[in-house]
Amino acid sequence: MAEQAETLRRTPLSRDRILRAAVALADEAGIESLSMRNLAQDLGVVPMALYKHVANKDELLDGMIDVVVGEIDPPTPDTDWKPTVRRRILSARQVLRRHPWAPLAIESRNMATPAVLAYLDSMVGTFQAGGFSADLAHHVMHAMGSRILGFSQELFDPARRAGRSGTTNPDPPAALPPEVAARFPHLAAIAAAASHDDESVVGQGCDDQFEFEFALDLLLDGIERLHQQGWTSSRGPR
């Protein structure tokens, strides 16, 4: 391992090497640990050497996001839109599980990065290749929201409120105190009805994955029905 680390340190510095080292640092220690100084130390260079390849930390973060998004499976040619979209979204989710800092990083950017734009463009292309009008594809992308990238802003996700990604395995939810359950019986009922994921593409026993796939399939089934009905947004009040 020491020899491999020394070999890596001797590798000529490049933008790609910097970005991949930054992704590895964020994966290991969290995005809050990322600084140009810490990254330079990991790479065995002085901080100023990094600025020859990335202008600042914002550009570094954009590049890191593009590295992560580049790991998502490409579209499969000559397949129907629905399985293609589902497979790529679940691939995106698997990628974000490997890089749990990425969802909040993506949300933090004022403008989508080139790789994110390319991914979204290819997803719209998949819908249109499946016969969707630009009108329907537009509304579908709004309905999918961040789920198209493999994550969602969950209403009941304490991990997101704590500033962590909701794509890692959460701790089991605590039961509502009796006095709270008595006051809010409907919430208590669904809190006690946790579903377990037996057929997840990621693995068993991961409730957040089950909920993600459950909502994704509801959306895709509804989108398919609208597509078959020739839906347009110009129909007026419904």
ChimeraX attribute file (.defattr): number of C-alpha atoms within 10 A of each C-alpha:
attribute: neighborCount
match mode: 1-to-1
recipient: residues
	/A:1	6
	/A:2	7
	/A:3	8
	/A:4	9
	/A:5	12
	/A:6	12
	/A:7	10
	/A:8	14
	/A:9	14
	/A:10	12
	/A:11	10
	/A:12	7
	/A:13	17
	/A:14	13
	/A:15	15
	/A:16	13
	/A:17	15
	/A:18	21
	/A:19	24
	/A:20	15
	/A:21	17
	/A:22	25
	/A:23	25
	/A:24	15
	/A:25	18
	/A:26	21
	/A:27	17
	/A:28	11
	/A:29	11
	/A:30	16
	/A:31	20
	/A:32	8
	/A:33	13
	/A:34	17
	/A:35	16
	/A:36	19
	/A:37	14
	/A:38	15
	/A:39	23
	/A:40	18
	/A:41	12
	/A:42	15
	/A:43	22
	/A:44	15
	/A:45	15
	/A:46	14
	/A:47	16
	/A:48	11
	/A:49	13
	/A:50	21
	/A:51	14
	/A:52	12
	/A:53	17
	/A:54	17
	/A:55	10
	/A:56	12
	/A:57	13
	/A:58	11
	/A:59	14
	/A:60	22
	/A:61	23
	/A:62	20
	/A:63	23
	/A:64	25
	/A:65	25
	/A:66	21
	/A:67	16
	/A:68	20
	/A:69	22
	/A:70	16
	/A:71	13
	/A:72	21
	/A:73	14
	/A:74	14
	/A:75	17
	/A:76	14
	/A:77	9
	/A:78	8
	/A:79	13
	/A:80	13
	/A:81	23
	/A:82	16
	/A:83	12
	/A:84	18
	/A:85	21
	/A:86	17
	/A:87	18
	/A:88	21
	/A:89	22
	/A:90	25
	/A:91	20
	/A:92	22
	/A:93	26
	/A:94	20
	/A:95	21
	/A:96	24
	/A:97	20
	/A:98	13
	/A:99	22
	/A:100	21
	/A:101	24
	/A:102	27
	/A:103	24
	/A:104	17
	/A:105	15
	/A:106	21
	/A:107	11
	/A:108	11
	/A:109	13
	/A:110	7
	/A:111	11
	/A:112	16
	/A:113	19
	/A:114	14
	/A:115	17
	/A:116	19
	/A:117	13
	/A:118	15
	/A:119	21
	/A:120	16
	/A:121	11
	/A:122	15
	/A:123	22
	/A:124	19
	/A:125	17
	/A:126	22
	/A:127	23
	/A:128	15
	/A:129	14
	/A:130	14
	/A:131	15
	/A:132	23
	/A:133	15
	/A:134	14
	/A:135	12
	/A:136	20
	/A:137	20
	/A:138	14
	/A:139	14
	/A:140	19
	/A:141	16
	/A:142	11
	/A:143	13
	/A:144	16
	/A:145	14
	/A:146	15
	/A:147	19
	/A:148	23
	/A:149	23
	/A:150	25
	/A:151	24
	/A:152	19
	/A:153	15
	/A:154	14
	/A:155	8
	/A:156	10
	/A:157	16
	/A:158	15
	/A:159	16
	/A:160	17
	/A:161	13
	/A:162	9
	/A:163	10
	/A:164	18
	/A:165	25
	/A:166	25
	/A:167	25
	/A:168	17
	/A:169	14
	/A:170	14
	/A:171	8
	/A:172	9
	/A:173	12
	/A:174	8
	/A:175	11
	/A:176	15
	/A:177	9
	/A:178	11
	/A:179	9
	/A:180	12
	/A:181	15
	/A:182	12
	/A:183	10
	/A:184	12
	/A:185	13
	/A:186	10
	/A:187	13
	/A:188	17
	/A:189	12
	/A:190	10
	/A:191	16
	/A:192	12
	/A:193	8
	/A:194	12
	/A:195	14
	/A:196	15
	/A:197	19
	/A:198	13
	/A:199	12
	/A:200	16
	/A:201	15
	/A:202	16
	/A:203	11
	/A:204	13
	/A:205	15
	/A:206	18
	/A:207	18
	/A:208	19
	/A:209	25
	/A:210	21
	/A:211	16
	/A:212	19
	/A:213	21
	/A:214	12
	/A:215	13
	/A:216	19
	/A:217	14
	/A:218	11
	/A:219	15
	/A:220	18
	/A:221	13
	/A:222	13
	/A:223	20
	/A:224	14
	/A:225	12
	/A:226	14
	/A:227	18
	/A:228	11
	/A:229	9
	/A:230	11
	/A:231	15
	/A:232	14
	/A:233	10
	/A:234	7
	/A:235	7
	/A:236	6
	/A:237	5
	/A:238	3
